Amino acid sequence: MAAPAVVAAVPGGATEPVAADRPRVSWALDPRDDTACMRGLQDLHDLAAGQVVCHPRPGATWPALVEDLLRALGKHPQALTRERCTRHGPHLLRVWLRAEQIRHLVVLRAHRLCPTVLARLVELAADADVTLWPVWHHRDTAPLPHPRTGWAAVVDALLADTAAAPCPPTGHAVYVAAFAAARQEARTWRPDGHRLGWRLPPTSHAWPGCDVGALLQRLTIDAATPAELRIRLRAAQDGFASEHRQLTLPELNPATLAVLGPRFDPATITQLRQLVCPVTAAAVVLALATDAASRFLAHHRHSADTEQITLLAGQYRIPSAARPLLRAAIETHDNPGPGQLLFGQPGDLHLSVQRLAHRVARGCTLTGTRPPPAARPLYGYHPAAPFAAAVAQTASVTNL
C-alpha cells in the first residue's frame, strides 16, 4: 500500500507536502526529547513490513553508523569483522536494504550526527530507494533543507503505510492450502515405476514432479512448526488421493518429522539473518532447502527467480521468509563485493564446488545452524533424492 503524503510544517507556518511516490527525506521533530517519541518509533521496527528503526551510537562516524544500521537489519554486531567484509560495509548495507525490501528507515538521535554523516545517510536513502526519517531530538532547527514534521505525524504516517499483520493461519487453512497444492502436483505427476532418472532423457535433467524428494520439499518447506508440517503431510496424501494417486509416506513419528523440518522456522530465519555476506547466506539457504551437496548446488546458474529453483532432478521451492537472503546474492551477482560469485561460470565448476562447500560450512558455524545432510550420487551419475533422502527413499507415488 502506498504511503500517504505527509504535510510537513516548516518555520513561518508554511507547509510542504512530502511526495509519497518517490524516495524522500523528512525530518521528524522532537524538540522536547519526549520518551513517548522513542517508544512510538521503536515500536514501528518491523522488517516484514519494510520498516527499520535504528538507534545509532552517539556521534557515530560513517563506518560506525553502517554497523548500527546493519545491526538493525538483524546482522550480528561483529558481522563485518568476523566475515572479513569490513571494507564492503556501505555496499552491503545498500544490498540488504534492497534485498529486505525496506521502504522506511527511521534514524533516532540524528541530531548527534555530524553534517558529513547526515549527507552520506541521505545518499544511502537515495541509492537504496527508501524513505529516510532522521529524528531531531533538539530545540534548535534541523540543519538540512528537507521537509519537517512532528514525530507523532510520522508515527501516524508509518502506521498507515503498514499493512495489518496477518493472523497465523489456522490448522484448517493450512490443510486447505496444502491440499490444493498437492492436488495440483498430483495432476502433473508421472509415476512410471522408476525413480530418479532411470528413464530420464539425456537432454533433460528435470521435469515437474519427477522426484519424491523434490515433491516433499515443495509440499513441506513452508511449514513453520512441527504441527503445521504434520498437517501438510496429511493434506498432501489426501490431495493425491483425490486425483486417484497414492502418496505413500513412512510413519509420521517425531523422528520422521525431524528429518523433514521445519527447515525455515522463525528462529532459523533470525539465525541466518545474522550473516552479512550475501554469498554465504544464500549458500546456506540453498543447502538447507535442498539437502544437496555442493557439487550439485554448483550446477545451479544465476536466475532472478527467488521463489523456486530447478536443481538436480526437480524443482525446489524457497519459502518467502528466506527469499531476501537469496535476493541479496542476486543483487551482488554483477558486483560481488566480498568474496566471489556464488555460482561460477561454465568451466569453473570445481572452483565453485569448493567455494560453496566452504560457504555452507562457515555459514552454519557462524549461525549455529546444523549443516544439512548432503545428498550422495545414485547410479554413478544422477543424485539420490536430495531433500530428506532418508524419508524419500521409503516414500512413493503410485496410481490407485
ZITAZI-V379979 format. One record per residue. RES is the residue in one small letter. PHI is phi in whole degrees, 0 to 359 (* if undefined). OMEGA is omega in whole degrees, -180 to 180 (* if undefined). Layout:
res->{RES:RES}
phi->{PHI:PHI}
omega->{OMEGA:OMEGA}
This chain:
res->{m:a:a:p:a:v:v:a:a:v:p:g:g:a:t:e:p:v:a:a:d:r:p:r:v:s:w:a:l:d:p:r:d:d:t:a:c:m:r:g:l:q:d:l:h:d:l:a:a:g:q:v:v:c:h:p:r:p:g:a:t:w:p:a:l:v:e:d:l:l:r:a:l:g:k:h:p:q:a:l:t:r:e:r:c:t:r:h:g:p:h:l:l:r:v:w:l:r:a:e:q:i:r:h:l:v:v:l:r:a:h:r:l:c:p:t:v:l:a:r:l:v:e:l:a:a:d:a:d:v:t:l:w:p:v:w:h:h:r:d:t:a:p:l:p:h:p:r:t:g:w:a:a:v:v:d:a:l:l:a:d:t:a:a:a:p:c:p:p:t:g:h:a:v:y:v:a:a:f:a:a:a:r:q:e:a:r:t:w:r:p:d:g:h:r:l:g:w:r:l:p:p:t:s:h:a:w:p:g:c:d:v:g:a:l:l:q:r:l:t:i:d:a:a:t:p:a:e:l:r:i:r:l:r:a:a:q:d:g:f:a:s:e:h:r:q:l:t:l:p:e:l:n:p:a:t:l:a:v:l:g:p:r:f:d:p:a:t:i:t:q:l:r:q:l:v:c:p:v:t:a:a:a:v:v:l:a:l:a:t:d:a:a:s:r:f:l:a:h:h:r:h:s:a:d:t:e:q:i:t:l:l:a:g:q:y:r:i:p:s:a:a:r:p:l:l:r:a:a:i:e:t:h:d:n:p:g:p:g:q:l:l:f:g:q:p:g:d:l:h:l:s:v:q:r:l:a:h:r:v:a:r:g:c:t:l:t:g:t:r:p:p:p:a:a:r:p:l:y:g:y:h:p:a:a:p:f:a:a:a:v:a:q:t:a:s:v:t:n:l}
phi->{*:289:284:289:291:256:272:259:278:234:306:92:86:284:233:223:289:261:299:265:256:212:300:212:235:216:286:257:267:224:296:266:51:282:295:297:296:299:295:297:284:296:292:275:296:199:297:297:270:78:233:238:242:243:247:288:294:301:60:297:285:298:301:292:294:300:297:295:292:296:296:295:276:96:283:297:306:251:300:297:286:288:259:57:236:303:286:257:306:300:297:293:299:297:298:288:298:286:295:280:56:285:249:230:237:255:244:285:54:292:291:270:272:288:304:295:293:298:296:290:294:296:298:301:299:292:294:270:59:236:271:257:237:287:258:256:268:201:284:294:285:301:281:273:280:238:303:232:209:292:296:296:293:296:301:297:296:288:296:292:268:255:293:301:297:293:289:304:296:286:301:294:296:298:297:298:294:292:299:295:295:293:296:294:298:298:290:259:285:233:291:231:85:234:243:62:96:299:244:285:301:296:267:227:263:199:208:302:73:268:217:296:299:294:299:298:297:297:275:239:294:277:294:256:220:301:296:294:297:297:298:297:292:297:296:297:297:293:296:292:297:293:254:61:234:251:261:268:236:293:302:276:271:304:294:296:297:296:289:284:158:292:274:230:286:305:295:293:299:299:296:292:295:294:284:260:279:300:296:295:299:293:298:293:300:295:294:293:282:239:64:275:289:299:295:268:300:294:282:286:253:304:211:278:277:255:271:212:229:259:210:57:245:184:257:240:259:255:295:301:295:263:294:302:292:282:297:296:294:294:300:262:295:276:225:296:67:287:70:244:298:295:240:284:280:308:100:252:298:297:295:297:300:296:299:296:300:293:295:296:297:291:297:294:294:293:262:73:268:288:300:287:287:284:289:246:296:235:62:83:229:275:286:292:309:285:272:50:304:299:274:296:294:256:260:200:233:224:280:279}
omega->{-177:-180:177:177:179:178:-173:178:179:-179:180:176:179:178:179:-180:177:-175:-179:-174:178:175:-176:174:-180:179:171:-173:176:-173:-178:-179:-174:178:178:177:-180:-179:-178:-180:180:179:-179:-178:-178:-179:-179:179:179:-178:-178:176:-178:175:-175:176:-177:177:-174:169:-180:177:179:178:176:178:179:179:177:177:177:177:177:-179:177:-179:178:-174:-177:-178:-174:176:176:-179:-172:-176:179:-175:-179:178:-179:178:177:-180:-176:175:179:-177:178:179:179:-179:-178:178:180:179:179:177:-178:179:178:-179:-179:-178:-180:179:178:179:179:176:177:177:178:-179:179:-179:-177:178:177:174:-176:178:173:-176:-177:-179:-177:-180:178:-179:177:-168:-172:-175:178:179:-179:177:178:-175:180:177:176:178:180:-179:-179:175:179:-179:-179:177:179:-179:-179:177:177:-178:176:178:179:180:178:-179:-178:-180:-180:178:-179:179:180:179:177:177:-177:-179:-180:-177:-178:178:-178:180:180:-180:166:164:178:177:-178:179:-177:-178:-178:-175:-180:171:-176:174:-174:-174:-177:180:178:177:180:179:-178:-176:-173:-169:-180:-179:-179:-180:176:179:178:178:179:179:-179:-180:177:179:179:178:180:179:177:180:180:177:178:174:-180:175:-178:-180:174:179:-175:177:-179:-180:179:-180:180:179:-177:-177:2:-178:-175:174:-177:-180:179:178:178:178:-177:179:180:-178:-180:179:-178:-179:179:-179:-179:179:179:179:-179:179:179:-176:-174:-173:-176:175:-176:-179:178:176:-178:178:179:-177:-178:178:179:-178:178:-179:179:177:175:-173:178:-176:-179:178:-177:-177:174:-179:-173:-178:-178:-175:177:180:176:179:179:178:177:178:-176:-176:-179:178:-167:-179:-178:174:-177:175:180:-179:-177:178:175:-176:179:-172:-179:179:178:179:179:179:-177:180:179:-178:-180:-179:-179:180:178:178:-178:-177:-177:180:179:179:-180:176:-176:180:178:-178:177:-180:172:-176:-178:-179:174:180:-168:-178:177:-173:-179:178:-176:-180:-180:177:-180:175:179:176:177:*}
